[in-house]
Amino acid sequence: MKRTGTASKNKTTKRWSQKLQIRTRWSDTNQRIQLLKQSAEFIDNNRGKGIVASDIHQHLDLHARKVNEIFVRFYGVSASAYLRQYKCKVLFAQIQLVAKSLDRHYESAGMKGSPGEKRAFKILYGVSVDEHWSQSQSDSSKDQARQAPRPTLPSALLEAEETIQKLMATMTEPKSN
């Protein structure tokens, strides 16, 4: 039995997709840079509040697709993947900086300690959160004797500015004759 309407549906979907791409295409790099910086400031200012990607979208008053386009273009990952990595970096640094319970560390990094967050941490650092916390606890008594330099908390804004500088350095202006 022949299916009718399938070819027509594919054409309609293709046309719709092309129109969507045209409407969401951005040509102003400076606008993207400003939006990236605004999102980075928002992330830094709300570090311990457990923000998610939709909070960034709402803060910037943009559709999720456009915000994700910015993050993919600058970082190579979606806004939610970037947030997950950022929270893991905060957790890693906080465990080394402050001696407190692991639950409090999760809370101050804006995390809940879910299996997905723990898995992301292990992928990023090659060690589990529990192992890092235990190692940090045993190192803290040794550090008091030799005063080793302590890490600082990550800054999304600083990371955004560094990424922008790297990308701008690789961009070349077209030659004019």
Secondary structure as the mmCIF struct_conf table of DSSP 4:
data_model
#
loop_
_struct_conf.conf_type_id
_struct_conf.id
_struct_conf.beg_label_comp_id
_struct_conf.beg_label_asym_id
_struct_conf.beg_label_seq_id
_struct_conf.end_label_comp_id
_struct_conf.end_label_asym_id
_struct_conf.end_label_seq_id
HELX_LH_PP_P HELX_LH_PP_P1 LYS A 2 THR A 4
BEND BEND1 GLY A 5 GLY A 5
HELX_RH_AL_P HELX_RH_AL_P1 THR A 6 THR A 24
HELX_RH_AL_P HELX_RH_AL_P2 THR A 29 ASN A 45
TURN_TY1_P TURN_TY1_P1 ASN A 46 ASN A 46
HELX_RH_3T_P HELX_RH_3T_P1 ARG A 47 LYS A 49
TURN_TY1_P TURN_TY1_P2 GLY A 50 GLY A 50
HELX_RH_AL_P HELX_RH_AL_P3 ALA A 53 LEU A 60
TURN_TY1_P TURN_TY1_P3 ASP A 61 ASP A 61
HELX_RH_AL_P HELX_RH_AL_P4 ALA A 64 TYR A 75
BEND BEND2 GLY A 76 VAL A 77
HELX_RH_AL_P HELX_RH_AL_P5 ALA A 79 LEU A 97
HELX_RH_AL_P HELX_RH_AL_P6 LEU A 102 SER A 108
TURN_TY1_P TURN_TY1_P4 ALA A 109 GLY A 110
HELX_RH_AL_P HELX_RH_AL_P7 PRO A 115 TYR A 125
BEND BEND3 GLY A 126 VAL A 127
HELX_RH_AL_P HELX_RH_AL_P8 VAL A 129 ARG A 146
HELX_LH_PP_P HELX_LH_PP_P2 ALA A 148 PRO A 151
HELX_RH_AL_P HELX_RH_AL_P9 ALA A 156 THR A 170
HELX_LH_PP_P HELX_LH_PP_P3 GLU A 173 LYS A 175
#
